[in-house]
Amino acid sequence: MHTPIPLRRLAAALAFAGLAGPAAAQYSTPMRDVENPDRAPFTMSASGGPSSPYVNGFVQFATPLGFRYFIDQASLVCTTASSTDQITLVQLATLQKTGANFLQSSYITPFIMTRIGPAPFGGWYWTGTAQLRAYSDPNIFDTNGGRSIFYNIFHTEASSATSCSGTIVGHTLPLAQ
């Protein structure tokens, strides 16, 4: 036998169900464009590397004032002039503002490099890539923002040059002024 539902409880349940639908679709805090990483993606490339007589050199990337760069992927391709030269260490470094007048450098190591084959005119190709989560602030002591993202590349033969080309990919967010 079926027990009838009191009319008041049925009316209250229907009224509540009608209110719950639209309220669930509303957001309490709307998303701002600056919180969406797809709004300002970036890809930057730069070249450099160790030159004779040094065993280390740099590939540097600029960070303009007013923005924080979030790095999602980094890659590096180097060509050694000698087939016996080896890239022993690559450090990706970023600057972070830790106070009103203070910057701190953070090193992301090790960045693994692999020798992949002979270069067309002698020497060898080396390559490395990494998925990561890092960020960089502009250099507050440089009026243009400076070069606050860089690879520090070490190799074994100080008498030969190594040329490298690096790329970083990520997104930017404006810094609060």
Backbone as numpy.savetxt, mean C-alpha at the origin, in Angstrom:
# Nx Ny Nz CAx CAy CAz Cx Cy Cz
-58.14 -28.98 16.15 -58.98 -27.81 16.15 -58.10 -26.57 16.15
-58.49 -25.60 15.42 -57.73 -24.37 15.23 -58.15 -23.34 16.28
-57.15 -22.75 16.96 -57.43 -21.74 17.97 -57.31 -20.37 17.31
-58.32 -19.56 17.36 -58.27 -18.25 16.71 -57.31 -17.31 17.46
-56.60 -16.46 16.68 -55.69 -15.47 17.25 -56.52 -14.23 17.58
-56.37 -13.70 18.79 -57.14 -12.50 19.13 -56.84 -11.38 18.13
-57.82 -10.65 17.79 -57.74 -9.60 16.78 -56.72 -8.52 17.15
-56.62 -8.17 18.41 -55.67 -7.14 18.84 -54.23 -7.60 18.60
-53.90 -8.85 18.95 -52.53 -9.34 18.75 -52.20 -9.42 17.28
-53.15 -9.81 16.46 -52.93 -9.87 15.01 -52.69 -8.48 14.44
-53.45 -7.50 14.86 -53.29 -6.13 14.38 -51.93 -5.57 14.82
-51.52 -5.86 16.05 -50.22 -5.37 16.55 -49.08 -6.03 15.79
-49.17 -7.32 15.51 -48.12 -8.03 14.78 -47.99 -7.49 13.36
-49.10 -7.23 12.69 -49.06 -6.69 11.35 -48.49 -5.27 11.33
-48.82 -4.46 12.30 -48.31 -3.09 12.38 -46.80 -3.11 12.60
-46.36 -3.98 13.49 -44.91 -4.09 13.77 -44.16 -4.59 12.53
-44.70 -5.56 11.83 -44.06 -6.10 10.62 -43.98 -5.03 9.54
-44.98 -4.18 9.45 -44.95 -3.10 8.46 -43.90 -2.06 8.76
-43.62 -1.82 10.03 -42.60 -0.85 10.42 -41.20 -1.41 10.31
-41.02 -2.69 10.53 -39.68 -3.29 10.56 -39.03 -3.30 9.18
-39.80 -3.44 8.11 -39.22 -3.50 6.77 -38.47 -2.24 6.38
-39.10 -1.09 6.35 -38.40 0.14 5.96 -37.29 0.52 6.94
-37.48 0.31 8.22 -36.46 0.69 9.20 -35.19 -0.13 9.02
-35.30 -1.39 8.63 -34.11 -2.24 8.46 -33.29 -1.80 7.25
-33.91 -1.15 6.28 -33.19 -0.75 5.07 -32.48 0.59 5.25
-32.75 1.30 6.31 -32.13 2.60 6.53 -30.80 2.43 7.24
-29.86 3.37 6.99 -28.56 3.35 7.64 -28.56 4.40 8.73
-27.97 4.05 9.86 -27.90 5.02 10.94 -26.86 6.09 10.64
-25.77 5.72 9.95 -24.73 6.68 9.57 -24.41 6.45 8.10
-24.70 7.41 7.24 -24.41 7.20 5.82 -22.90 7.14 5.56
-22.50 6.35 4.57 -21.08 6.21 4.21 -20.62 7.47 3.49
-19.48 7.98 3.90 -18.90 9.14 3.22 -17.97 8.64 2.13
-17.79 9.44 1.09 -16.92 9.04 -0.03 -15.50 8.77 0.41
-14.98 9.51 1.40 -13.59 9.32 1.81 -13.38 7.99 2.52
-14.45 7.35 2.96 -14.33 6.06 3.63 -14.35 4.89 2.64
-14.56 5.18 1.36 -14.63 4.16 0.34 -13.27 4.09 -0.38
-12.51 3.00 -0.19 -11.18 2.94 -0.79 -11.17 2.98 -2.31
-12.28 2.66 -2.94 -12.32 2.68 -4.40 -12.46 4.09 -4.96
-12.67 5.07 -4.12 -12.85 6.44 -4.58 -11.54 7.05 -5.06
-10.41 6.68 -4.48 -9.13 7.29 -4.86 -8.02 6.25 -4.96
-8.15 5.28 -5.87 -7.08 4.31 -6.03 -5.86 4.96 -6.69
-4.69 4.37 -6.49 -3.49 4.89 -7.13 -2.56 3.75 -7.52
-1.75 4.01 -8.52 -0.63 3.16 -8.91 0.53 4.11 -9.17
1.66 3.85 -8.55 2.85 4.68 -8.77 4.01 3.78 -9.15
4.81 4.28 -10.08 6.03 3.58 -10.50 7.20 4.52 -10.37
8.35 3.95 -10.07 9.59 4.72 -9.96 10.75 3.79 -10.25
11.90 4.37 -10.55 13.08 3.54 -10.82 14.28 4.11 -10.09
15.30 3.28 -9.98 16.53 3.65 -9.28 17.31 2.39 -9.00
18.07 2.40 -7.91 18.80 1.22 -7.51 20.24 1.52 -7.16
20.97 0.50 -6.72 22.37 0.67 -6.33 23.27 0.97 -7.53
24.16 1.92 -7.36 25.15 2.20 -8.40 26.54 2.07 -7.78
27.52 1.83 -8.61 28.89 1.63 -8.15 29.38 2.91 -7.47
30.05 2.87 -6.38 30.65 1.77 -5.62 29.84 1.35 -4.40
28.52 1.52 -4.42 27.70 1.23 -3.25 27.04 -0.14 -3.34
26.78 -0.75 -2.18 26.09 -2.04 -2.16 24.60 -1.88 -1.88
24.14 -0.65 -1.72 22.70 -0.44 -1.60 22.31 0.83 -2.33
21.04 0.89 -2.69 20.48 2.04 -3.38 18.98 2.07 -3.17
18.32 3.08 -3.72 16.91 3.31 -3.42 16.07 3.48 -4.68
14.80 3.08 -4.55 13.73 3.44 -5.48 12.72 4.17 -4.60
12.46 5.46 -4.90 11.66 6.30 -4.02 10.38 6.77 -4.70
9.31 6.88 -3.90 8.00 7.31 -4.38 7.56 8.54 -3.59
6.98 9.51 -4.27 6.51 10.73 -3.62 5.16 10.51 -2.95
4.93 11.21 -1.86 3.63 11.23 -1.20 3.23 12.68 -1.02
2.24 13.17 -1.77 1.88 14.59 -1.69 1.29 14.96 -0.33
1.46 16.22 0.02 0.90 16.72 1.27 -0.62 16.59 1.26
-1.19 16.33 2.44 -2.63 16.27 2.58 -3.24 14.90 2.36
-2.43 13.88 2.06 -2.97 12.55 1.79 -2.18 11.47 2.53
-2.88 10.43 2.93 -2.25 9.23 3.47 -2.39 8.15 2.39
-1.28 7.47 2.10 -1.28 6.42 1.09 -1.34 5.06 1.77
-2.35 4.27 1.42 -2.47 2.90 1.91 -1.97 1.98 0.80
-0.98 1.17 1.10 -0.34 0.31 0.10 -0.89 -1.10 0.25
-1.44 -1.63 -0.84 -2.01 -2.97 -0.85 -1.10 -3.98 -1.55
-0.33 -3.52 -2.53 0.57 -4.41 -3.26 1.82 -3.64 -3.65
2.95 -4.33 -3.59 4.23 -3.74 -3.98 4.98 -4.75 -4.84
5.65 -4.26 -5.88 6.44 -5.15 -6.73 7.71 -4.44 -7.15
8.73 -5.24 -7.46 10.03 -4.71 -7.83 10.68 -5.65 -8.84
11.24 -5.08 -9.90 12.01 -5.84 -10.90 13.37 -5.17 -11.00
14.43 -5.97 -10.89 15.79 -5.44 -10.97 16.58 -6.22 -12.02
17.55 -5.54 -12.61 18.48 -6.17 -13.53 19.88 -5.93 -13.00
20.60 -7.01 -12.76 21.98 -6.90 -12.31 22.88 -6.88 -13.54
23.97 -6.13 -13.45 24.90 -6.05 -14.58 25.77 -7.30 -14.68
25.98 -7.96 -13.58 26.84 -9.14 -13.54 25.99 -10.38 -13.23
26.33 -11.48 -13.85 25.58 -12.71 -13.59 25.89 -13.29 -12.21
26.97 -12.82 -11.58 27.29 -13.31 -10.23 26.76 -12.39 -9.13
26.27 -11.21 -9.50 25.70 -10.27 -8.53 24.40 -10.86 -7.99
24.18 -10.71 -6.70 22.97 -11.22 -6.08 22.31 -10.13 -5.26
21.00 -10.06 -5.33 20.24 -9.13 -4.49 19.96 -9.86 -3.19
20.59 -9.38 -2.13 20.53 -10.10 -0.85 19.41 -9.64 0.06
18.98 -8.38 -0.07 17.94 -7.87 0.82 17.25 -6.69 0.15
15.93 -6.65 0.26 15.14 -5.50 -0.17 14.21 -5.15 0.98
14.25 -3.89 1.39 13.36 -3.41 2.44 12.43 -2.36 1.85
11.13 -2.53 2.04 10.17 -1.51 1.68 9.93 -0.70 2.95
10.08 0.61 2.87 9.93 1.47 4.05 8.91 2.56 3.78
8.20 2.96 4.83 7.24 4.06 4.76 7.44 4.97 5.96
7.01 6.22 5.82 7.05 7.17 6.92 5.64 7.33 7.50
5.56 7.38 8.82 4.29 7.65 9.49 4.46 8.83 10.44
3.49 9.71 10.41 3.50 10.85 11.33 3.02 10.34 12.68
3.86 10.46 13.70 3.51 9.97 15.04 3.35 11.10 16.05
3.50 12.32 15.62 3.33 13.47 16.49 3.29 14.73 15.63
3.07 15.87 16.27 2.97 17.12 15.53 4.21 17.39 14.69
5.38 17.10 15.22 6.64 17.33 14.50 7.54 16.10 14.52
6.93 14.93 14.38 7.73 13.71 14.46 7.29 12.70 13.41
8.24 12.14 12.70 8.00 11.07 11.72 8.76 9.84 12.14
8.18 8.69 11.87 8.83 7.41 12.16 8.87 6.59 10.89
10.00 5.96 10.64 10.14 5.11 9.46 9.83 3.67 9.86
9.00 3.00 9.08 8.66 1.60 9.32 9.16 0.76 8.16
9.89 -0.30 8.47 10.42 -1.20 7.44 9.58 -2.46 7.38
9.24 -2.83 6.16 8.47 -4.05 5.93 9.46 -5.04 5.32
9.95 -5.95 6.10 10.96 -6.90 5.62 10.57 -8.31 6.04
11.05 -9.32 5.42 11.83 -9.23 4.18 10.91 -9.17 2.97
11.36 -8.48 1.99 10.70 -8.45 0.69 11.47 -9.45 -0.15
10.88 -10.58 -0.46 11.57 -11.70 -1.09 11.79 -11.43 -2.58
13.05 -11.52 -3.01 13.41 -11.37 -4.43 13.87 -12.72 -4.96
13.52 -13.02 -6.20 13.87 -14.29 -6.83 14.57 -14.01 -8.16
15.67 -14.70 -8.39 16.35 -14.58 -9.69 15.56 -15.41 -10.69
15.12 -14.76 -11.79 14.21 -15.46 -12.71 14.82 -15.80 -14.06
15.99 -15.26 -14.39 16.58 -15.63 -15.67 17.57 -14.60 -16.17
18.25 -14.94 -17.27 19.28 -14.04 -17.80 18.66 -12.82 -18.49
19.33 -11.68 -18.34 18.93 -10.45 -19.02 19.49 -10.47 -20.44
18.91 -9.76 -21.38 19.33 -9.84 -22.79 20.78 -9.47 -23.06
21.35 -8.54 -22.31 22.72 -8.11 -22.57 23.66 -8.43 -21.41
23.41 -9.53 -20.75 24.24 -9.95 -19.61 23.56 -9.64 -18.29
24.00 -10.31 -17.28 23.39 -10.14 -15.97 22.12 -10.97 -15.83
21.35 -10.66 -14.79 20.16 -11.44 -14.47 19.00 -10.54 -14.07
17.79 -11.05 -14.31 16.58 -10.41 -13.82 16.25 -10.96 -12.44
15.84 -10.07 -11.55 15.34 -10.43 -10.23 13.97 -9.79 -10.07
13.05 -10.46 -9.41 11.72 -9.91 -9.22 11.15 -10.32 -7.86
10.27 -9.49 -7.37 9.58 -9.79 -6.11 8.28 -9.02 -6.05
7.29 -9.58 -5.38 6.01 -8.93 -5.20 5.43 -9.33 -3.86
4.62 -8.46 -3.28 4.03 -8.76 -1.98 2.66 -8.11 -1.86
1.71 -8.85 -1.30 0.43 -8.31 -0.88 0.63 -7.86 0.57
0.26 -6.65 0.90 0.53 -6.18 2.25 -0.48 -5.14 2.68
-0.39 -4.76 3.92 -1.18 -3.69 4.49 -0.22 -2.72 5.16
0.03 -1.61 4.51 0.93 -0.60 5.05 0.38 0.77 4.67
0.84 1.78 5.36 0.45 3.13 4.98 1.63 4.07 5.11
1.52 5.21 4.43 2.57 6.22 4.47 1.93 7.60 4.52
2.51 8.43 5.38 2.11 9.83 5.45 3.14 10.66 4.69
2.77 11.87 4.28 3.76 12.72 3.62 4.84 13.17 4.61
5.99 13.55 4.09 7.07 14.08 4.91 6.70 15.51 5.28
6.39 15.74 6.53 5.92 17.05 6.98 7.01 18.12 6.92
8.26 17.71 6.76 9.38 18.66 6.70 9.76 19.02 5.27
9.01 18.51 4.30 9.24 18.81 2.89 7.99 19.49 2.35
8.13 20.65 1.73 6.96 21.42 1.27 6.16 20.70 0.19
6.75 19.71 -0.49 6.04 18.94 -1.50 5.56 17.59 -1.00
5.83 17.24 0.25 5.43 15.95 0.79 6.54 14.93 0.80
7.58 15.17 -0.01 8.76 14.32 0.03 8.59 12.96 -0.61
9.57 12.15 -0.41 9.59 10.77 -0.91 9.53 9.86 0.30
8.31 9.61 0.76 8.14 8.91 2.03 7.86 7.42 1.88
7.91 6.90 0.67 7.81 5.46 0.42 9.03 5.09 -0.40
9.77 4.06 0.03 10.96 3.70 -0.75 11.38 2.26 -0.51
12.01 1.71 -1.54 12.70 0.42 -1.43 14.17 0.72 -1.14
14.75 0.01 -0.20 16.19 0.04 0.04 16.71 -1.32 -0.45
17.54 -1.31 -1.48 17.96 -2.52 -2.19 19.44 -2.78 -1.93
19.76 -3.99 -1.47 21.15 -4.38 -1.21 21.57 -5.47 -2.19
22.80 -5.36 -2.71 23.32 -6.41 -3.59 24.77 -6.69 -3.23
25.37 -7.74 -3.83 26.67 -8.23 -3.38 27.86 -7.60 -4.08
27.73 -7.07 -5.28 28.88 -6.57 -6.02 28.88 -5.05 -6.10
29.72 -4.42 -5.29 29.79 -2.95 -5.26 30.36 -2.37 -6.54
31.05 -3.18 -7.34 31.66 -2.66 -8.57 30.70 -2.63 -9.74
29.47 -3.14 -9.58 28.51 -3.12 -10.69 27.22 -2.42 -10.28
26.55 -1.86 -11.28 25.28 -1.18 -11.02 24.11 -2.16 -11.15
23.06 -1.87 -10.44 21.82 -2.63 -10.52 20.70 -1.64 -10.78
19.93 -1.87 -11.83 18.81 -0.97 -12.10 17.50 -1.66 -11.72
16.65 -0.91 -11.06 15.39 -1.47 -10.56 14.22 -0.57 -10.92
13.07 -1.18 -11.07 11.82 -0.47 -11.33 10.78 -1.02 -10.37
10.19 -0.13 -9.57 9.21 -0.55 -8.57 7.85 0.03 -8.83
6.84 -0.68 -8.36 5.45 -0.24 -8.47 4.76 -0.49 -7.13
3.93 0.45 -6.73 3.08 0.25 -5.56 1.65 0.58 -5.97
0.70 -0.16 -5.39 -0.72 -0.02 -5.71 -1.48 0.08 -4.40
-2.47 0.95 -4.35 -3.28 1.07 -3.14 -4.35 2.12 -3.32
-4.66 2.81 -2.22 -5.65 3.88 -2.27 -5.24 5.00 -1.32
-5.80 6.18 -1.55 -5.47 7.35 -0.73 -6.68 7.82 0.05
-6.41 8.46 1.16 -7.43 9.14 1.93 -6.91 10.51 2.31
-7.73 11.53 2.25 -7.28 12.85 2.66 -7.05 12.87 4.17
-6.02 13.58 4.60 -5.74 13.74 6.02 -6.58 14.89 6.57
-6.98 14.77 7.82 -7.73 15.85 8.46 -6.84 17.08 8.58
-7.35 18.21 8.25 -6.57 19.45 8.31 -6.77 20.16 9.61
